[in-house]
Amino acid sequence: MRRRDLHDVVMRVPPRRRPVTAGLVALMLSATALPGAAQPGAGPGWTGPDLSLYVSSEEAVVVSIRTSTPQRDRTEERDCPAGLDDDGETRWPGSAACGRKAAERTLASGFVISSDGYILTNAHVVADVDGASVQLADRRQYEARIVGFDRRTDIALLKIDASGLVPARLADASRLAVGEWVIAIGAPFGLESTLTAGIVSARRRYLREEDGIPWIQTDAAMNPGSSGGPLFNLRGEVIGVNSMIYSESGSYAGVSFALPIDLAMQVAGELRERGYVLRAQLGTQVQEVTPELARSFGLADAKGALVVRVRAGSPSESAGVRVGDIVLGIDGIVDASYGEVQQAVLDARPGIALSLNLWRRGAVQRVSITPVASPPEARSTPEPTVDPIDRLHGLVIGKLDDARRMALKIRSGVAVESASGRASRAGIRAGDVILAVNDISVGSVVEFDAAIKSVPPNRPAALLVQRGLTLAYLVLDRLEPATAPR
């Protein structure tokens, strides 16, 4: 089975064909019951708790996150003949629509963790985008500043310029139990305010390719758009951040994973403090010791972590660790399980020596390793740029030529040359034609500028857009960007 990031699946869906609704998640669980508490009517034939008892619309902590990633690859004019494209839209040789692919737009989830506007979501939601916007339960929209993200744990911290928000209540991770009922809230396939439920299948699942992260495994259904949403217990507390699924199709196949909330908050704290996670590096890759492997290496029991790679120049190589060694203990931990070894490495700090017990060729050896700091993760988020003819937050317009005007059977309008940032997230694409701003018709760039100036400050502008033969008003937010996080 392949690991599929929820958000990565969304990114591969053509924007037009992806259903997106205008609503917003406004659901949270009430704090009225304990996991496993008896339900009314429990008895023979009882299949589970009545989840309606735990859902409340009074506390809205889940948010929708929209991002856009501009695709700037040029397409040769000969490959872009006049006619209709795959989305049924009009195109013509030499147009901006032929020359630049429309930006890909995605929808994901997140949740409020502080009253002053800090939001948790997944790193893969925001790591490679040119901007993100957040919509709250009361339908207020904000441009979000990406404080930082950590790909290893798939956690990102956003900041919006808001105050007085109701933050999520967080669970005590040590109380999580296998078999406990859990609820996920998010926007799978763009269907916001979607609730799914299941149980905890495994409390700390270590995946070989995930480098020591203790994932919560559940069978609560998650799909593209669920990324970054909260996983609740029946106390109404967040126990994890929904992150990924195992699937061959890209859709839910019965296995979902969430990062434990205590680890997520630890990462969020470091992102808020320095913009990245300070992490120790030993320079080894390990796998779990199975009973068959234990017999192969002469161990009586399946325990510890088998070293499968030692990176050149790493602290492990300097300490003499070899491929084929089995880590049986770290510092005071003796006869450690695979999970205990992984947790000890995850908790290690740069510059503080670790003492390892290694099983090598039938004997135990002891080595000391001093971890070094991993280099800060390079941010791939493009730096914002300002085009000299950028009229309105990513919207670049130009004159509508006579040929296009006649082909579209319109009297006037302005052509959209490119759309990025807020303009892209509003749904505007290169090749669109803007006919009016609110109720003011526009036939030139000068008229467009004048119409925009007539819209009261801090109010959005409604643009009447024609795409092919389709007309629709699209709302473009004109609020100033959020202030820098403190």
Secondary structure in CASP SS format (residue, H / E / C, confidence):
PFRMAT SS
TARGET T0000
AUTHOR 0000-0000-0000
METHOD secondary structure of the structure
MODEL  1
M C 1.00
R C 1.00
R E 1.00
R E 1.00
D E 1.00
L H 1.00
H H 1.00
D H 1.00
V H 1.00
V H 1.00
M H 1.00
R C 1.00
V C 1.00
P C 1.00
P H 1.00
R H 1.00
R H 1.00
R C 1.00
P C 1.00
V C 1.00
T C 1.00
A C 1.00
G C 1.00
L C 1.00
V C 1.00
A C 1.00
L C 1.00
M E 1.00
L E 1.00
S C 1.00
A C 1.00
T C 1.00
A C 1.00
L C 1.00
P C 1.00
G C 1.00
A C 1.00
A C 1.00
Q C 1.00
P C 1.00
G C 1.00
A C 1.00
G C 1.00
P C 1.00
G C 1.00
W C 1.00
T C 1.00
G C 1.00
P C 1.00
D C 1.00
L H 1.00
S H 1.00
L H 1.00
Y C 1.00
V E 1.00
S E 1.00
S C 1.00
E C 1.00
E C 1.00
A C 1.00
V C 1.00
V E 1.00
V E 1.00
S E 1.00
I E 1.00
R E 1.00
T E 1.00
S E 1.00
T E 1.00
P C 1.00
Q C 1.00
R C 1.00
D C 1.00
R C 1.00
T C 1.00
E C 1.00
E H 1.00
R H 1.00
D H 1.00
C C 1.00
P C 1.00
A C 1.00
G E 1.00
L E 1.00
D C 1.00
D C 1.00
D C 1.00
G C 1.00
E C 1.00
T E 1.00
R E 1.00
W C 1.00
P C 1.00
G C 1.00
S C 1.00
A H 1.00
A H 1.00
C H 1.00
G H 1.00
R C 1.00
K C 1.00
A C 1.00
A C 1.00
E E 1.00
R E 1.00
T E 1.00
L E 1.00
A E 1.00
S E 1.00
G E 1.00
F E 1.00
V E 1.00
I C 1.00
S C 1.00
S C 1.00
D C 1.00
G C 1.00
Y E 1.00
I E 1.00
L E 1.00
T E 1.00
N C 1.00
A H 1.00
H H 1.00
V H 1.00
V H 1.00
A C 1.00
D C 1.00
V C 1.00
D C 1.00
G C 1.00
A E 1.00
S E 1.00
V E 1.00
Q E 1.00
L C 1.00
A C 1.00
D C 1.00
R C 1.00
R C 1.00
Q E 1.00
Y E 1.00
E E 1.00
A E 1.00
R E 1.00
I E 1.00
V E 1.00
G E 1.00
F E 1.00
D E 1.00
R C 1.00
R C 1.00
T C 1.00
D C 1.00
I E 1.00
A E 1.00
L E 1.00
L E 1.00
K E 1.00
I C 1.00
D C 1.00
A C 1.00
S C 1.00
G C 1.00
L C 1.00
V C 1.00
P C 1.00
A C 1.00
R C 1.00
L E 1.00
A C 1.00
D C 1.00
A H 1.00
S H 1.00
R H 1.00
L C 1.00
A C 1.00
V C 1.00
G C 1.00
E C 1.00
W E 1.00
V E 1.00
I E 1.00
A E 1.00
I E 1.00
G E 1.00
A C 1.00
P H 1.00
F H 1.00
G H 1.00
L C 1.00
E C 1.00
S C 1.00
T E 1.00
L E 1.00
T E 1.00
A E 1.00
G E 1.00
I E 1.00
V E 1.00
S E 1.00
A E 1.00
R E 1.00
R E 1.00
R E 1.00
Y E 1.00
L C 1.00
R H 1.00
E H 1.00
E H 1.00
D C 1.00
G C 1.00
I C 1.00
P E 1.00
W E 1.00
I E 1.00
Q E 1.00
T E 1.00
D C 1.00
A C 1.00
A C 1.00
M C 1.00
N C 1.00
P C 1.00
G C 1.00
S C 1.00
S C 1.00
G C 1.00
G C 1.00
P E 1.00
L E 1.00
F E 1.00
N C 1.00
L C 1.00
R C 1.00
G C 1.00
E C 1.00
V E 1.00
I E 1.00
G E 1.00
V E 1.00
N E 1.00
S E 1.00
M E 1.00
I E 1.00
Y E 1.00
S C 1.00
E C 1.00
S C 1.00
G C 1.00
S C 1.00
Y C 1.00
A C 1.00
G C 1.00
V C 1.00
S E 1.00
F E 1.00
A E 1.00
L E 1.00
P E 1.00
I H 1.00
D H 1.00
L H 1.00
A H 1.00
M H 1.00
Q H 1.00
V H 1.00
A H 1.00
G H 1.00
E H 1.00
L H 1.00
R H 1.00
E H 1.00
R H 1.00
G C 1.00
Y C 1.00
V C 1.00
L C 1.00
R C 1.00
A E 1.00
Q E 1.00
L C 1.00
G C 1.00
T E 1.00
Q E 1.00
V E 1.00
Q E 1.00
E E 1.00
V C 1.00
T C 1.00
P H 1.00
E H 1.00
L H 1.00
A H 1.00
R H 1.00
S H 1.00
F C 1.00
G C 1.00
L C 1.00
A C 1.00
D C 1.00
A C 1.00
K C 1.00
G C 1.00
A E 1.00
L E 1.00
V E 1.00
V E 1.00
R E 1.00
V E 1.00
R C 1.00
A C 1.00
G C 1.00
S C 1.00
P H 1.00
S H 1.00
E H 1.00
S H 1.00
A H 1.00
G C 1.00
V C 1.00
R C 1.00
V C 1.00
G C 1.00
D C 1.00
I E 1.00
V E 1.00
L E 1.00
G E 1.00
I E 1.00
D C 1.00
G C 1.00
I C 1.00
V C 1.00
D C 1.00
A C 1.00
S C 1.00
Y H 1.00
G H 1.00
E H 1.00
V H 1.00
Q H 1.00
Q H 1.00
A H 1.00
V H 1.00
L H 1.00
D H 1.00
A C 1.00
R C 1.00
P C 1.00
G C 1.00
I C 1.00
A C 1.00
L E 1.00
S E 1.00
L E 1.00
N E 1.00
L E 1.00
W E 1.00
R E 1.00
R C 1.00
G C 1.00
A E 1.00
V E 1.00
Q E 1.00
R E 1.00
V E 1.00
S E 1.00
I E 1.00
T C 1.00
P C 1.00
V E 1.00
A E 1.00
S C 1.00
P C 1.00
P C 1.00
E C 1.00
A C 1.00
R C 1.00
S C 1.00
T C 1.00
P C 1.00
E C 1.00
P C 1.00
T C 1.00
V C 1.00
D C 1.00
P C 1.00
I C 1.00
D E 1.00
R C 1.00
L C 1.00
H C 1.00
G C 1.00
L E 1.00
V E 1.00
I E 1.00
G E 1.00
K E 1.00
L C 1.00
D C 1.00
D H 1.00
A H 1.00
R H 1.00
R H 1.00
M H 1.00
A H 1.00
L H 1.00
K C 1.00
I C 1.00
R C 1.00
S C 1.00
G C 1.00
V E 1.00
A E 1.00
V E 1.00
E E 1.00
S E 1.00
A E 1.00
S C 1.00
G H 1.00
R H 1.00
A H 1.00
S H 1.00
R H 1.00
A C 1.00
G C 1.00
I C 1.00
R C 1.00
A C 1.00
G C 1.00
D C 1.00
V E 1.00
I E 1.00
L E 1.00
A E 1.00
V E 1.00
N C 1.00
D C 1.00
I E 1.00
S E 1.00
V C 1.00
G C 1.00
S C 1.00
V H 1.00
V H 1.00
E H 1.00
F H 1.00
D H 1.00
A H 1.00
A H 1.00
I H 1.00
K H 1.00
S H 1.00
V C 1.00
P C 1.00
P C 1.00
N C 1.00
R C 1.00
P C 1.00
A E 1.00
A E 1.00
L E 1.00
L E 1.00
V E 1.00
Q E 1.00
R E 1.00
G C 1.00
L C 1.00
T E 1.00
L E 1.00
A E 1.00
Y E 1.00
L E 1.00
V E 1.00
L E 1.00
D C 1.00
R C 1.00
L C 1.00
E C 1.00
P C 1.00
A C 1.00
T C 1.00
A C 1.00
P C 1.00
R C 1.00
END
